[in-house]
Amino acid sequence: MGKKFNELVPKSKSKFYNVRCPDCGNMQIIFSHASTSVHCFVCGKLLASPTGGEARIEAKKVGEFG
Ligand SMILES: [Zn+2]
């Protein structure tokens, strides 16, 4: 084990996504590293699910910031 490990620093810069609900068109802000499922405020559709890292966005991203 004389190998030098490359220090893989995971890019965990958190940000916010602006998404549009595919079902009702509601625009909503989602934290990129949401640790719980995020549902549409209006119709309850699942918009993002937690993965342990960056959340999987299930809706259409229309922007990001942060
Ligand atoms: Zn909706």
N, CA, C, O and the ligand as a Tripos MOL2 file, in Angstrom:
@<TRIPOS>MOLECULE
protein
  265   263    67     0     0
PROTEIN
NO_CHARGES

@<TRIPOS>ATOM
      1 N           0.8470   -1.2100    0.0000 N.3       1 MET1
      2 CA          0.0000    0.0000    0.0000 C.3       1 MET1
      3 C           0.8740    1.2490    0.0000 C.2       1 MET1
      4 O           0.7150    2.1270    0.8480 O.2       1 MET1
      5 N           1.7850    1.3230   -0.9430 N.am      2 GLY2
      6 CA          2.5940    2.5310   -1.0100 C.3       2 GLY2
      7 C           1.9590    3.5750   -1.9000 C.2       2 GLY2
      8 O           2.5770    4.5720   -2.2740 O.2       2 GLY2
      9 N           0.7440    3.3240   -2.2190 N.am      3 LYS3
     10 CA          0.0740    4.2320   -3.1630 C.3       3 LYS3
     11 C          -0.4380    5.4820   -2.4740 C.2       3 LYS3
     12 O          -0.9780    5.4620   -1.3680 O.2       3 LYS3
     13 N          -0.2390    6.5410   -3.1820 N.am      4 LYS4
     14 CA         -0.7480    7.8210   -2.6700 C.3       4 LYS4
     15 C          -2.1620    8.0120   -3.1960 C.2       4 LYS4
     16 O          -2.4070    7.9780   -4.4020 O.2       4 LYS4
     17 N          -3.0430    8.2050   -2.3050 N.am      5 PHE5
     18 CA         -4.4200    8.4110   -2.7460 C.3       5 PHE5
     19 C          -4.6330    9.8320   -3.2400 C.2       5 PHE5
     20 O          -4.2460   10.8120   -2.6030 O.2       5 PHE5
     21 N          -5.2420    9.8940   -4.3590 N.am      6 ASN6
     22 CA         -5.6790   11.2080   -4.8150 C.3       6 ASN6
     23 C          -6.7890   11.6570   -3.8960 C.2       6 ASN6
     24 O          -7.7660   10.9390   -3.6840 O.2       6 ASN6
     25 N          -6.6400   12.8000   -3.3750 N.am      7 GLU7
     26 CA         -7.7100   13.2300   -2.4890 C.3       7 GLU7
     27 C          -8.8980   13.6710   -3.2950 C.2       7 GLU7
     28 O          -8.9250   14.7520   -3.8830 O.2       7 GLU7
     29 N          -9.8670   12.8110   -3.3030 N.am      8 LEU8
     30 CA        -11.0840   13.1090   -4.0340 C.3       8 LEU8
     31 C         -12.0110   13.9160   -3.1400 C.2       8 LEU8
     32 O         -12.7170   13.3730   -2.2900 O.2       8 LEU8
     33 N         -11.9920   15.1840   -3.3460 N.am      9 VAL9
     34 CA        -12.8860   16.0250   -2.5550 C.3       9 VAL9
     35 C         -14.2100   16.1040   -3.2810 C.2       9 VAL9
     36 O         -14.3050   16.7150   -4.3450 O.2       9 VAL9
     37 N         -15.2170   15.4980   -2.7190 N.am     10 PRO10
     38 CA        -16.5130   15.5470   -3.3970 C.3      10 PRO10
     39 C         -17.0320   16.9720   -3.4540 C.2      10 PRO10
     40 O         -17.0420   17.7100   -2.4690 O.2      10 PRO10
     41 N         -17.4540   17.3130   -4.6350 N.am     11 LYS11
     42 CA        -17.9850   18.6710   -4.7740 C.3      11 LYS11
     43 C         -19.3850   18.7050   -4.1920 C.2      11 LYS11
     44 O         -20.3580   18.3420   -4.8520 O.2      11 LYS11
     45 N         -19.4680   19.1330   -2.9840 N.am     12 SER12
     46 CA        -20.7800   19.1470   -2.3520 C.3      12 SER12
     47 C         -21.2420   20.5760   -2.1460 C.2      12 SER12
     48 O         -21.8160   20.9310   -1.1170 O.2      12 SER12
     49 N         -20.9720   21.3820   -3.1610 N.am     13 LYS13
     50 CA        -21.4700   22.7530   -3.0710 C.3      13 LYS13
     51 C         -22.9760   22.7120   -3.2280 C.2      13 LYS13
     52 O         -23.5040   22.3190   -4.2680 O.2      13 LYS13
     53 N         -23.6330   23.1150   -2.2020 N.am     14 SER14
     54 CA        -25.0820   23.0470   -2.2700 C.3      14 SER14
     55 C         -25.6300   24.2730   -2.9790 C.2      14 SER14
     56 O         -25.0620   25.3630   -2.9240 O.2      14 SER14
     57 N         -26.7230   24.0580   -3.6290 N.am     15 LYS15
     58 CA        -27.3880   25.1560   -4.3120 C.3      15 LYS15
     59 C         -28.8750   24.8950   -4.3160 C.2      15 LYS15
     60 O         -29.3660   23.9640   -3.6770 O.2      15 LYS15
     61 N         -29.5710   25.7220   -5.0350 N.am     16 PHE16
     62 CA        -31.0200   25.5630   -5.1070 C.3      16 PHE16
     63 C         -31.4380   25.4430   -6.5660 C.2      16 PHE16
     64 O         -30.8600   26.0670   -7.4560 O.2      16 PHE16
     65 N         -32.4370   24.6420   -6.7770 N.am     17 TYR17
     66 CA        -32.9640   24.5090   -8.1220 C.3      17 TYR17
     67 C         -34.3610   25.0900   -8.1700 C.2      17 TYR17
     68 O         -35.1640   24.9570   -7.2460 O.2      17 TYR17
     69 N         -34.6040   25.7290   -9.2710 N.am     18 ASN18
     70 CA        -35.9400   26.2090   -9.5560 C.3      18 ASN18
     71 C         -36.5420   25.1760  -10.4940 C.2      18 ASN18
     72 O         -36.0420   24.9790  -11.6020 O.2      18 ASN18
     73 N         -37.5900   24.5280  -10.0710 N.am     19 VAL19
     74 CA        -38.1560   23.4760  -10.9080 C.3      19 VAL19
     75 C         -39.6260   23.7530  -11.1910 C.2      19 VAL19
     76 O         -40.2890   24.5090  -10.4810 O.2      19 VAL19
     77 N         -40.1080   23.1170  -12.2490 N.am     20 ARG20
     78 CA        -41.5120   23.2560  -12.6030 C.3      20 ARG20
     79 C         -42.1550   21.8780  -12.5000 C.2      20 ARG20
     80 O         -41.6700   20.9090  -13.0840 O.2      20 ARG20
     81 N         -43.2130   21.8080  -11.7760 N.am     21 CYS21
     82 CA        -43.9170   20.5450  -11.6250 C.3      21 CYS21
     83 C         -44.4630   20.1040  -12.9820 C.2      21 CYS21
     84 O         -45.1660   20.8630  -13.6500 O.2      21 CYS21
     85 N         -44.1370   18.8750  -13.3870 N.am     22 PRO22
     86 CA        -44.6040   18.4010  -14.7010 C.3      22 PRO22
     87 C         -46.1100   18.1880  -14.7550 C.2      22 PRO22
     88 O         -46.6950   18.1360  -15.8370 O.2      22 PRO22
     89 N         -46.7330   18.0650  -13.5970 N.am     23 ASP23
     90 CA        -48.1740   17.7890  -13.5920 C.3      23 ASP23
     91 C         -49.0150   19.0560  -13.5920 C.2      23 ASP23
     92 O         -49.9880   19.1660  -14.3380 O.2      23 ASP23
     93 N         -48.6310   20.0150  -12.7490 N.am     24 CYS24
     94 CA        -49.5050   21.1880  -12.6140 C.3      24 CYS24
     95 C         -48.8200   22.4970  -13.0000 C.2      24 CYS24
     96 O         -49.4710   23.5400  -13.0530 O.2      24 CYS24
     97 N         -47.5140   22.4540  -13.2700 N.am     25 GLY25
     98 CA        -46.8410   23.6630  -13.7230 C.3      25 GLY25
     99 C         -46.4060   24.5880  -12.6070 C.2      25 GLY25
    100 O         -45.8690   25.6650  -12.8640 O.2      25 GLY25
    101 N         -46.6340   24.1770  -11.3700 N.am     26 ASN26
    102 CA        -46.2170   24.9880  -10.2290 C.3      26 ASN26
    103 C         -44.7020   25.1390  -10.2080 C.2      26 ASN26
    104 O         -43.9750   24.1640  -10.4010 O.2      26 ASN26
    105 N         -44.2260   26.3540   -9.9730 N.am     27 MET27
    106 CA        -42.7940   26.6020   -9.8640 C.3      27 MET27
    107 C         -42.4020   26.5380   -8.3980 C.2      27 MET27
    108 O         -43.0800   27.0930   -7.5320 O.2      27 MET27
    109 N         -41.3090   25.8610   -8.1370 N.am     28 GLN28
    110 CA        -40.9300   25.6340   -6.7490 C.3      28 GLN28
    111 C         -39.4160   25.5690   -6.6280 C.2      28 GLN28
    112 O         -38.7240   25.1470   -7.5550 O.2      28 GLN28
    113 N         -38.9130   25.9920   -5.4800 N.am     29 ILE29
    114 CA        -37.4750   25.9610   -5.2060 C.3      29 ILE29
    115 C         -37.1420   24.6910   -4.4260 C.2      29 ILE29
    116 O         -37.8040   24.3640   -3.4410 O.2      29 ILE29
    117 N         -36.1190   23.9880   -4.8740 N.am     30 ILE30
    118 CA        -35.7020   22.7650   -4.2010 C.3      30 ILE30
    119 C         -34.2240   22.8610   -3.8490 C.2      30 ILE30
    120 O         -33.4010   23.2520   -4.6770 O.2      30 ILE30
    121 N         -33.9000   22.5020   -2.6250 N.am     31 PHE31
    122 CA        -32.5100   22.4530   -2.1920 C.3      31 PHE31
    123 C         -31.8220   21.2770   -2.8820 C.2      31 PHE31
    124 O         -32.3590   20.1700   -2.9170 O.2      31 PHE31
    125 N         -30.6360   21.5220   -3.4280 N.am     32 SER32
    126 CA        -29.9710   20.4850   -4.2290 C.3      32 SER32
    127 C         -29.6280   19.2450   -3.4130 C.2      32 SER32
    128 O         -29.5470   18.1440   -3.9580 O.2      32 SER32
    129 N         -29.4280   19.4160   -2.1250 N.am     33 HIS33
    130 CA        -29.0740   18.2740   -1.2950 C.3      33 HIS33
    131 C         -30.1790   17.9650   -0.2900 C.2      33 HIS33
    132 O         -29.9180   17.6390    0.8680 O.2      33 HIS33
    133 N         -31.3930   18.0750   -0.7500 N.am     34 ALA34
    134 CA        -32.5370   17.7780    0.1020 C.3      34 ALA34
    135 C         -32.3940   16.3710    0.6750 C.2      34 ALA34
    136 O         -32.0790   15.4320   -0.0560 O.2      34 ALA34
    137 N         -32.6220   16.2240    1.9650 N.am     35 SER35
    138 CA        -32.4450   14.9080    2.5850 C.3      35 SER35
    139 C         -33.7770   14.1990    2.7930 C.2      35 SER35
    140 O         -33.8260   13.0790    3.3020 O.2      35 SER35
    141 N         -34.8330   14.8540    2.4020 N.am     36 THR36
    142 CA        -36.1440   14.2100    2.4340 C.3      36 THR36
    143 C         -36.8110   14.4430    1.0810 C.2      36 THR36
    144 O         -36.4390   15.3520    0.3390 O.2      36 THR36
    145 N         -37.7800   13.6260    0.7810 N.am     37 SER37
    146 CA        -38.5010   13.7910   -0.4800 C.3      37 SER37
    147 C         -39.1750   15.1520   -0.5210 C.2      37 SER37
    148 O         -39.6870   15.6410    0.4860 O.2      37 SER37
    149 N         -39.1660   15.7490   -1.6950 N.am     38 VAL38
    150 CA        -39.8240   17.0360   -1.8690 C.3      38 VAL38
    151 C         -41.0060   16.8510   -2.8000 C.2      38 VAL38
    152 O         -40.8780   16.3060   -3.8960 O.2      38 VAL38
    153 N         -42.1520   17.3130   -2.3460 N.am     39 HIS39
    154 CA        -43.3590   17.1690   -3.1530 C.3      39 HIS39
    155 C         -43.8670   18.5340   -3.5730 C.2      39 HIS39
    156 O         -43.6180   19.5480   -2.9210 O.2      39 HIS39
    157 N         -44.5750   18.5260   -4.6650 N.am     40 CYS40
    158 CA        -45.1760   19.7560   -5.1560 C.3      40 CYS40
    159 C         -46.1480   20.3040   -4.1110 C.2      40 CYS40
    160 O         -46.9690   19.5700   -3.5600 O.2      40 CYS40
    161 N         -46.0380   21.6100   -3.8490 N.am     41 PHE41
    162 CA        -46.9170   22.2450   -2.8580 C.3      41 PHE41
    163 C         -48.3730   22.1810   -3.3020 C.2      41 PHE41
    164 O         -49.2850   22.1430   -2.4770 O.2      41 PHE41
    165 N         -48.5740   22.1700   -4.6020 N.am     42 VAL42
    166 CA        -49.9280   22.2910   -5.1300 C.3      42 VAL42
    167 C         -50.5950   20.9280   -5.3050 C.2      42 VAL42
    168 O         -51.6830   20.6940   -4.7780 O.2      42 VAL42
    169 N         -49.9400   20.0280   -6.0450 N.am     43 CYS43
    170 CA        -50.6100   18.7650   -6.3700 C.3      43 CYS43
    171 C         -49.9960   17.5620   -5.6620 C.2      43 CYS43
    172 O         -50.5510   16.4640   -5.7220 O.2      43 CYS43
    173 N         -48.8770   17.7480   -5.0020 N.am     44 GLY44
    174 CA        -48.3040   16.6600   -4.2200 C.3      44 GLY44
    175 C         -47.4140   15.7090   -4.9940 C.2      44 GLY44
    176 O         -46.9640   14.7000   -4.4500 O.2      44 GLY44
    177 N         -47.1530   16.0130   -6.2520 N.am     45 LYS45
    178 CA        -46.2830   15.1460   -7.0430 C.3      45 LYS45
    179 C         -44.8630   15.1660   -6.4750 C.2      45 LYS45
    180 O         -44.3870   16.1980   -6.0020 O.2      45 LYS45
    181 N         -44.1950   14.0070   -6.5280 N.am     46 LEU46
    182 CA        -42.8120   13.9340   -6.0780 C.3      46 LEU46
    183 C         -41.9240   14.7240   -7.0340 C.2      46 LEU46
    184 O         -41.9000   14.4620   -8.2370 O.2      46 LEU46
    185 N         -41.2030   15.6840   -6.4920 N.am     47 LEU47
    186 CA        -40.3370   16.5140   -7.3260 C.3      47 LEU47
    187 C         -38.8680   16.1830   -7.1460 C.2      47 LEU47
    188 O         -38.0750   16.3790   -8.0670 O.2      47 LEU47
    189 N         -38.4920   15.6860   -5.9780 N.am     48 ALA48
    190 CA        -37.0930   15.3390   -5.7260 C.3      48 ALA48
    191 C         -37.0300   14.2590   -4.6670 C.2      48 ALA48
    192 O         -37.8000   14.2650   -3.7080 O.2      48 ALA48
    193 N         -36.1000   13.3290   -4.8530 N.am     49 SER49
    194 CA        -35.9380   12.2960   -3.8400 C.3      49 SER49
    195 C         -34.4910   12.2730   -3.3730 C.2      49 SER49
    196 O         -33.5720   12.4950   -4.1610 O.2      49 SER49
    197 N         -34.2940   12.0050   -2.0980 N.am     50 PRO50
    198 CA        -32.9530   12.0460   -1.5160 C.3      50 PRO50
    199 C         -32.1240   10.8430   -1.9610 C.2      50 PRO50
    200 O         -32.6600    9.7510   -2.1470 O.2      50 PRO50
    201 N         -30.8280   11.0440   -2.1300 N.am     51 THR51
    202 CA        -29.9440    9.9510   -2.5380 C.3      51 THR51
    203 C         -28.8120    9.7650   -1.5460 C.2      51 THR51
    204 O         -28.0380    8.8150   -1.6640 O.2      51 THR51
    205 N         -28.7030   10.6540   -0.5700 N.am     52 GLY52
    206 CA        -27.5570   10.6480    0.3240 C.3      52 GLY52
    207 C         -26.5720   11.7320   -0.0720 C.2      52 GLY52
    208 O         -25.7980   12.2180    0.7520 O.2      52 GLY52
    209 N         -26.6100   12.0950   -1.3100 N.am     53 GLY53
    210 CA        -25.8000   13.2190   -1.7910 C.3      53 GLY53
    211 C         -26.7280   14.2370   -2.3910 C.2      53 GLY53
    212 O         -27.6430   14.7430   -1.7400 O.2      53 GLY53
    213 N         -26.4750   14.5240   -3.6410 N.am     54 GLU54
    214 CA        -27.3670   15.4510   -4.3200 C.3      54 GLU54
    215 C         -28.6900   14.7660   -4.6080 C.2      54 GLU54
    216 O         -28.7190   13.6400   -5.1050 O.2      54 GLU54
    217 N         -29.7700   15.4370   -4.2990 N.am     55 ALA55
    218 CA        -31.0870   14.8440   -4.4990 C.3      55 ALA55
    219 C         -31.3480   14.6070   -5.9780 C.2      55 ALA55
    220 O         -30.8690   15.3470   -6.8380 O.2      55 ALA55
    221 N         -32.1110   13.5710   -6.2550 N.am     56 ARG56
    222 CA        -32.4870   13.3290   -7.6460 C.3      56 ARG56
    223 C         -33.7310   14.1530   -7.9490 C.2      56 ARG56
    224 O         -34.7760   13.9990   -7.3160 O.2      56 ARG56
    225 N         -33.5880   15.0190   -8.9190 N.am     57 ILE57
    226 CA        -34.6890   15.9110   -9.2710 C.3      57 ILE57
    227 C         -35.5900   15.2040  -10.2700 C.2      57 ILE57
    228 O         -35.1440   14.7690  -11.3320 O.2      57 ILE57
    229 N         -36.8520   15.0980   -9.9180 N.am     58 GLU58
    230 CA        -37.8040   14.3650  -10.7600 C.3      58 GLU58
    231 C         -38.6400   15.3070  -11.6140 C.2      58 GLU58
    232 O         -39.5050   14.8720  -12.3740 O.2      58 GLU58
    233 N         -38.3740   16.5810  -11.4840 N.am     59 ALA59
    234 CA        -39.1600   17.5620  -12.2180 C.3      59 ALA59
    235 C         -38.2380   18.2850  -13.2010 C.2      59 ALA59
    236 O         -37.0370   18.0190  -13.2640 O.2      59 ALA59
    237 N         -38.8160   19.1850  -13.9490 N.am     60 LYS60
    238 CA        -38.0030   19.9150  -14.9280 C.3      60 LYS60
    239 C         -37.3050   21.0770  -14.2570 C.2      60 LYS60
    240 O         -37.9460   21.9380  -13.6540 O.2      60 LYS60
    241 N         -35.9850   21.0960  -14.3640 N.am     61 LYS61
    242 CA        -35.2000   22.2000  -13.8110 C.3      61 LYS61
    243 C         -35.2970   23.3830  -14.7480 C.2      61 LYS61
    244 O         -35.0270   23.2660  -15.9430 O.2      61 LYS61
    245 N         -35.6760   24.5050  -14.2100 N.am     62 VAL62
    246 CA        -35.7410   25.6810  -15.0660 C.3      62 VAL62
    247 C         -34.6930   26.7090  -14.6590 C.2      62 VAL62
    248 O         -34.5650   27.7620  -15.2820 O.2      62 VAL62
    249 N         -33.9540   26.3910  -13.6170 N.am     63 GLY63
    250 CA        -32.8990   27.3090  -13.2210 C.3      63 GLY63
    251 C         -32.2210   26.8060  -11.9790 C.2      63 GLY63
    252 O         -32.7200   25.9040  -11.3060 O.2      63 GLY63
    253 N         -31.0820   27.3900  -11.6750 N.am     64 GLU64
    254 CA        -30.4100   27.0510  -10.4330 C.3      64 GLU64
    255 C         -29.6560   28.2580   -9.9450 C.2      64 GLU64
    256 O         -29.2500   29.1150  -10.7290 O.2      64 GLU64
    257 N         -29.4740   28.3190   -8.6580 N.am     65 PHE65
    258 CA        -28.7670   29.4550   -8.0630 C.3      65 PHE65
    259 C         -28.2570   29.0530   -6.7040 C.2      65 PHE65
    260 O         -28.6250   27.9950   -6.1920 O.2      65 PHE65
    261 N         -27.4360   29.8570   -6.1210 N.am     66 GLY66
    262 CA        -26.9580   29.5870   -4.7780 C.3      66 GLY66
    263 C         -25.5030   29.1430   -4.7590 C.2      66 GLY66
    264 O         -24.9530   28.8760   -3.6910 O.2      66 GLY66
    265 ZN        -47.7500   19.9700   -9.0400 Zn       67 ZN67
@<TRIPOS>BOND
     1     1     2 1
     2     2     3 1
     3     3     4 2
     4     3     5 am
     5     5     6 1
     6     6     7 1
     7     7     8 2
     8     7     9 am
     9     9    10 1
    10    10    11 1
    11    11    12 2
    12    11    13 am
    13    13    14 1
    14    14    15 1
    15    15    16 2
    16    15    17 am
    17    17    18 1
    18    18    19 1
    19    19    20 2
    20    19    21 am
    21    21    22 1
    22    22    23 1
    23    23    24 2
    24    23    25 am
    25    25    26 1
    26    26    27 1
    27    27    28 2
    28    27    29 am
    29    29    30 1
    30    30    31 1
    31    31    32 2
    32    31    33 am
    33    33    34 1
    34    34    35 1
    35    35    36 2
    36    35    37 am
    37    37    38 1
    38    38    39 1
    39    39    40 2
    40    39    41 am
    41    41    42 1
    42    42    43 1
    43    43    44 2
    44    43    45 am
    45    45    46 1
    46    46    47 1
    47    47    48 2
    48    47    49 am
    49    49    50 1
    50    50    51 1
    51    51    52 2
    52    51    53 am
    53    53    54 1
    54    54    55 1
    55    55    56 2
    56    55    57 am
    57    57    58 1
    58    58    59 1
    59    59    60 2
    60    59    61 am
    61    61    62 1
    62    62    63 1
    63    63    64 2
    64    63    65 am
    65    65    66 1
    66    66    67 1
    67    67    68 2
    68    67    69 am
    69    69    70 1
    70    70    71 1
    71    71    72 2
    72    71    73 am
    73    73    74 1
    74    74    75 1
    75    75    76 2
    76    75    77 am
    77    77    78 1
    78    78    79 1
    79    79    80 2
    80    79    81 am
    81    81    82 1
    82    82    83 1
    83    83    84 2
    84    83    85 am
    85    85    86 1
    86    86    87 1
    87    87    88 2
    88    87    89 am
    89    89    90 1
    90    90    91 1
    91    91    92 2
    92    91    93 am
    93    93    94 1
    94    94    95 1
    95    95    96 2
    96    95    97 am
    97    97    98 1
    98    98    99 1
    99    99   100 2
   100    99   101 am
   101   101   102 1
   102   102   103 1
   103   103   104 2
   104   103   105 am
   105   105   106 1
   106   106   107 1
   107   107   108 2
   108   107   109 am
   109   109   110 1
   110   110   111 1
   111   111   112 2
   112   111   113 am
   113   113   114 1
   114   114   115 1
   115   115   116 2
   116   115   117 am
   117   117   118 1
   118   118   119 1
   119   119   120 2
   120   119   121 am
   121   121   122 1
   122   122   123 1
   123   123   124 2
   124   123   125 am
   125   125   126 1
   126   126   127 1
   127   127   128 2
   128   127   129 am
   129   129   130 1
   130   130   131 1
   131   131   132 2
   132   131   133 am
   133   133   134 1
   134   134   135 1
   135   135   136 2
   136   135   137 am
   137   137   138 1
   138   138   139 1
   139   139   140 2
   140   139   141 am
   141   141   142 1
   142   142   143 1
   143   143   144 2
   144   143   145 am
   145   145   146 1
   146   146   147 1
   147   147   148 2
   148   147   149 am
   149   149   150 1
   150   150   151 1
   151   151   152 2
   152   151   153 am
   153   153   154 1
   154   154   155 1
   155   155   156 2
   156   155   157 am
   157   157   158 1
   158   158   159 1
   159   159   160 2
   160   159   161 am
   161   161   162 1
   162   162   163 1
   163   163   164 2
   164   163   165 am
   165   165   166 1
   166   166   167 1
   167   167   168 2
   168   167   169 am
   169   169   170 1
   170   170   171 1
   171   171   172 2
   172   171   173 am
   173   173   174 1
   174   174   175 1
   175   175   176 2
   176   175   177 am
   177   177   178 1
   178   178   179 1
   179   179   180 2
   180   179   181 am
   181   181   182 1
   182   182   183 1
   183   183   184 2
   184   183   185 am
   185   185   186 1
   186   186   187 1
   187   187   188 2
   188   187   189 am
   189   189   190 1
   190   190   191 1
   191   191   192 2
   192   191   193 am
   193   193   194 1
   194   194   195 1
   195   195   196 2
   196   195   197 am
   197   197   198 1
   198   198   199 1
   199   199   200 2
   200   199   201 am
   201   201   202 1
   202   202   203 1
   203   203   204 2
   204   203   205 am
   205   205   206 1
   206   206   207 1
   207   207   208 2
   208   207   209 am
   209   209   210 1
   210   210   211 1
   211   211   212 2
   212   211   213 am
   213   213   214 1
   214   214   215 1
   215   215   216 2
   216   215   217 am
   217   217   218 1
   218   218   219 1
   219   219   220 2
   220   219   221 am
   221   221   222 1
   222   222   223 1
   223   223   224 2
   224   223   225 am
   225   225   226 1
   226   226   227 1
   227   227   228 2
   228   227   229 am
   229   229   230 1
   230   230   231 1
   231   231   232 2
   232   231   233 am
   233   233   234 1
   234   234   235 1
   235   235   236 2
   236   235   237 am
   237   237   238 1
   238   238   239 1
   239   239   240 2
   240   239   241 am
   241   241   242 1
   242   242   243 1
   243   243   244 2
   244   243   245 am
   245   245   246 1
   246   246   247 1
   247   247   248 2
   248   247   249 am
   249   249   250 1
   250   250   251 1
   251   251   252 2
   252   251   253 am
   253   253   254 1
   254   254   255 1
   255   255   256 2
   256   255   257 am
   257   257   258 1
   258   258   259 1
   259   259   260 2
   260   259   261 am
   261   261   262 1
   262   262   263 1
   263   263   264 2
@<TRIPOS>SUBSTRUCTURE
     1 MET1         2 RESIDUE 1 A MET
     2 GLY2         6 RESIDUE 1 A GLY
     3 LYS3        10 RESIDUE 1 A LYS
     4 LYS4        14 RESIDUE 1 A LYS
     5 PHE5        18 RESIDUE 1 A PHE
     6 ASN6        22 RESIDUE 1 A ASN
     7 GLU7        26 RESIDUE 1 A GLU
     8 LEU8        30 RESIDUE 1 A LEU
     9 VAL9        34 RESIDUE 1 A VAL
    10 PRO10       38 RESIDUE 1 A PRO
    11 LYS11       42 RESIDUE 1 A LYS
    12 SER12       46 RESIDUE 1 A SER
    13 LYS13       50 RESIDUE 1 A LYS
    14 SER14       54 RESIDUE 1 A SER
    15 LYS15       58 RESIDUE 1 A LYS
    16 PHE16       62 RESIDUE 1 A PHE
    17 TYR17       66 RESIDUE 1 A TYR
    18 ASN18       70 RESIDUE 1 A ASN
    19 VAL19       74 RESIDUE 1 A VAL
    20 ARG20       78 RESIDUE 1 A ARG
    21 CYS21       82 RESIDUE 1 A CYS
    22 PRO22       86 RESIDUE 1 A PRO
    23 ASP23       90 RESIDUE 1 A ASP
    24 CYS24       94 RESIDUE 1 A CYS
    25 GLY25       98 RESIDUE 1 A GLY
    26 ASN26      102 RESIDUE 1 A ASN
    27 MET27      106 RESIDUE 1 A MET
    28 GLN28      110 RESIDUE 1 A GLN
    29 ILE29      114 RESIDUE 1 A ILE
    30 ILE30      118 RESIDUE 1 A ILE
    31 PHE31      122 RESIDUE 1 A PHE
    32 SER32      126 RESIDUE 1 A SER
    33 HIS33      130 RESIDUE 1 A HIS
    34 ALA34      134 RESIDUE 1 A ALA
    35 SER35      138 RESIDUE 1 A SER
    36 THR36      142 RESIDUE 1 A THR
    37 SER37      146 RESIDUE 1 A SER
    38 VAL38      150 RESIDUE 1 A VAL
    39 HIS39      154 RESIDUE 1 A HIS
    40 CYS40      158 RESIDUE 1 A CYS
    41 PHE41      162 RESIDUE 1 A PHE
    42 VAL42      166 RESIDUE 1 A VAL
    43 CYS43      170 RESIDUE 1 A CYS
    44 GLY44      174 RESIDUE 1 A GLY
    45 LYS45      178 RESIDUE 1 A LYS
    46 LEU46      182 RESIDUE 1 A LEU
    47 LEU47      186 RESIDUE 1 A LEU
    48 ALA48      190 RESIDUE 1 A ALA
    49 SER49      194 RESIDUE 1 A SER
    50 PRO50      198 RESIDUE 1 A PRO
    51 THR51      202 RESIDUE 1 A THR
    52 GLY52      206 RESIDUE 1 A GLY
    53 GLY53      210 RESIDUE 1 A GLY
    54 GLU54      214 RESIDUE 1 A GLU
    55 ALA55      218 RESIDUE 1 A ALA
    56 ARG56      222 RESIDUE 1 A ARG
    57 ILE57      226 RESIDUE 1 A ILE
    58 GLU58      230 RESIDUE 1 A GLU
    59 ALA59      234 RESIDUE 1 A ALA
    60 LYS60      238 RESIDUE 1 A LYS
    61 LYS61      242 RESIDUE 1 A LYS
    62 VAL62      246 RESIDUE 1 A VAL
    63 GLY63      250 RESIDUE 1 A GLY
    64 GLU64      254 RESIDUE 1 A GLU
    65 PHE65      258 RESIDUE 1 A PHE
    66 GLY66      262 RESIDUE 1 A GLY
    67 ZN67       265 GROUP 0 **** ****
